Amino acid sequence: MVLHHKEFDKAGKTAGLQIWRIESLELVPVPESLHGNFYTGDAYVILRTVKQRESIFYDLHYWLGKECSQDESTAAAIFAVQLDDYLGGKPVQYRELQGVESTAFTSYFKGGITYKTGGVASGFHHVVTNDLSAQRLFHIKGRRVVRATQVPLSWSSFNRGDCFIVDLGAVIYQWCGSMCNKFERIKAAQVATGIRDNERNGRAKLVVVEEGGEPSELTEVLGSKPVLSDGDDSDDTQADMSNRKIAKLYMVSDASGSMKVSLISEENPFLQTHLLSDECFILDHGKNKMIFVWKGHNANPSERKEAMKTAEGFIKQMGYPANTQIQVLPEGGETPIFKQFFLDWKEKDQSEGFGKVFVTERIAKIRQMEFDASKLHESHHMAAQYNMVDDGSGETQIWRVESSGRVSIDRKTYGQFYGGDCYIILYTYRKGQIIYTWQGASSTLDELTASAFLTVDLDRSVGGNAVQVRVSQGKEPPHLLSLFKSKPLIIFKSGTSRFGGQASPPQTRLFHVRKNLATITRIAEVEANAASLNSNDAFLLKMAKGQGYLWMGKGASGEEEKGAEYMSQELNCSSKRIMEGKEPADFWAALGGKAEYQTSARLENQIMTQPPRLFGCSNKTGRFIVEEVPGEFTQDDLAEDDVMLLDVWDQVFVWIGKDANKVERTESLKSAKKYIETDPGGRDKLTPVVIVKQGHEPPTFTGWFLGWDTSHWNTRTMWSTKL
C-alpha cells in the first residue's frame, strides 16, 4: 500500500467526523447521512477533527466488524497508522471492536449505532436505498449507548423486554415490548426516525406498535406471534468501576535492538514525572479491559509507529481478552480517562484560581493568523480552525415549524428562538446550501417529527443537494451562530406556536448570559429565582415598569456584560449594573428571596484536569453496574428509572430518578463511596457525597447542566405517553 493515500488529502481539513470503509483494500468515504451505520462484515477508519482556539486535535479509530476478514482488518490498521503519520502523529488512536466500542467512539453517534448484516464482499454498499420494498428487523439494545443490530426477520428474534424496528420499506414499525422502559422507547424512536429520514429520505411512514396490538400488516410478514421471552438485560450496561484501582505502568523501548517492555510502577496513582518525552509507555488497565499507549514527543519513530501493534502484542502476552480496548495517546493529547491514573496531573500553562483554564499548544498548534471572517471561504485552513464554511454573509431564511407547515418569522427576530418550538434555517452561499433544523429543548414529539418532514421537503424544493444539520438547543455550531452577525443568540423559555401566539410574558424575567466563542454570546431565559444565578456568568433581571438589574458574577467576562446590556436594550429595560455580593434588597425580592446558587470556581473551566463526568447506575444484572454517559452530557441523559453519579471531583452527586428501584436507591450511597475509594487518581477519600432526588435538585447540581429546565420531566412523560 502507498504511504500517502489520496483520501488523506481530505482528512482533517475541516472540523467534524469523517468515515471510510475498507473496500478491496482501499479507503472509500461513507456518506455523512449514513454515519453510525456499520456492516458486520467490514472494517472502517474514522477520524474526528476538533478545533479548539489556535489548536486542532484528532481522534482516530479503526473499527472491526465481527465478521470482517483478516485482510480488511489488517488494511484498516495500516491505513490508521499511515493517517496518523500523515497528521504528524497528533491523533489519539483507538482500536474499536463491534459491540464493545470506546466511550469516545459511541459519543459521536447520539442517535445510536446500527449494525447491518453482510459487508462489501457480499455486495452491500453504503448508499441511500430508497427501496420501499425492503424488509429488515433491528433489535434495539442499550441505555446510555443505544445499538441497533440487524437480526433475522422472525418472531424468534423478539423479546418482551426490548424494542424492535420492523423496516418494511414504505412503513417502519417501532415495536415496544411490554417490559421495555421509557428510556428504551425514546432511543428506539431516535433510531426509527433516523432510518426514515436518512435511508428513506422521509418517504416512509413511522408507526409505533405496542406488544399485543400488532396490525395485520405486521403479522402477515412475521406470522402468528408465539409466547415471547422476557429478554436479558445482562448486556444493557457494560462498564464496571469496581476494578478502577488496578493499573500498572510500563516503558517500551527498542534500544536493545528488539522491542522490550519494562515495569516502571505497579502502584497507582502514578507520577506525571514517570512519563519521559523520549520514550513510549504502556498504562496497563487490562483487568478492566483497557490499555493505553503514551507516545513521547521525542520517542524513536519506530516505537511511535508500532504503538498499536505493541499494545496488541501486550494484550496477547498478558492473556487479556481480545476485545480489550486500546488507546494510543500522543504527548500533550492525553484524555481525561488516562490522566485520572496520575496524581495531580498538570497541563502546560495551567492557571490556578477562579476563572478559566486554557491550554496552549494542546496538540497540533497551527499557524497563527489574525481572524478575518471575510476570508474564511477562501482558506480551508481557516475554515477548519474556526469550524465555519464561510463568514455567514450569505442569504438566511428562517421558518418556525407549525402544524400547518413552515411559517416565516420576522427578520428582526432572527437569532431569537423559543425553547418550546422548532425552526428551520436555510442558508445559501456561493458554494451551496445548508439547512439547519433547530429543535427546542421543550418542543413536543409532534413538533420534532414535523421538523424532520419539513426539512426533507425543503431540501427537495431547493434541488436536493443541501447539507442538512440537526441542532439541539444549547449545542449550536459556530457557523449557525455567525448567521446572526454580531447579535447574541437569544433563547426564550416558552414556545410561540402551541396557542396561536406568544402569551404575555411575566413581569419579572431572568436571562442567563454566557460567552460561547470569542465574539459570540448565548443568552437563555431561565426561571426567575435566585437558584438560577451562577458566579461565573452575567445575568439580566427584568422587573416591572421596565426596570432591571445587570448582575455581574465574580467570574463574568466583558463579553458577557455586553451581552446582558444588549438584552436589556432588546427588552427596553432600564438596567442598573451591580456586582455579585452588592445586591440591593429589591433585587432579591424580585427573585423571591435570597437563596443558594452555583458558585463553583471550576464550573466554567474550558479544560480541567478532572472534568465533570456523568455515570448511569443500574442493578438489572443483579449487581450494581456503573456506565459512563458518552460525550457532552445534558439533562436528557438523566434516566428517570436509574440512579446517576455526577462526579465534579470535589464532590460526587448521587441523583435518584423517581422510577429507580428499591435496590438501586438503597445501594446508591454505598456505590458512590466505593467509586471514590477506588478512584485511581488518588483523590481525597473523604470527598463529600450528595444525595439528590429527581425534581428536588439544588443549584449546586443543576449548575453543571447548561439550560436546566424544571419542567423537563413533564415533557419527557408526555413523550413516553405518546410513544
Protein Blocks (a to p, Z undefined) as FASTA:
>chain_A
ZZbdfklmmgokagcddddddeehiacdddfklgoiacfkbccdddddddehjbccdddd
ddddfkbcfklmmmmmmmmmmmmmmnoomaccddddehiacfklmmmmmnopaddehdfk
nopacddfkpakbccddddedjklccdddddddfklpcfkbccdddehjaccddddfkbc
fklmmmmmmmmmmmmmmmnnopaccddddehiacfklmmmnopaddddebjaklmpmbdc
klmmgccdddddfklopacdddfbfcdcddfklpcfkbccdddfklnopacddddfklcf
klmmmmmmmmmmmmmmnopafklccddddehiacfklmmmpghiacehiaededddddeh
kllccddddddfklmmmpmklmmmnopabeolaccddddddfkbccdddfklgoiacfkb
ccddddddfkbccddddddfkbcfklmmmmmmmmmmmmmmnnopaccddddehiacfklm
mmnojaccdddfbdcklnopacdddfbdcdddddfblmbccdddddddfklpcfkbccdd
ddehhiacddddfkbcfklmmmmmmmmmmnopacddddehiacfklmmmnopaadddfbf
klmpmbdfbacddddddfklopacddddehjddfklpcfkbccdddehjaccddddfkbc
fklmmmmmmmmmmmmmmpmnlpafklccddddehiacfklmmmpghiafklmmmmmmmmm
mZZ
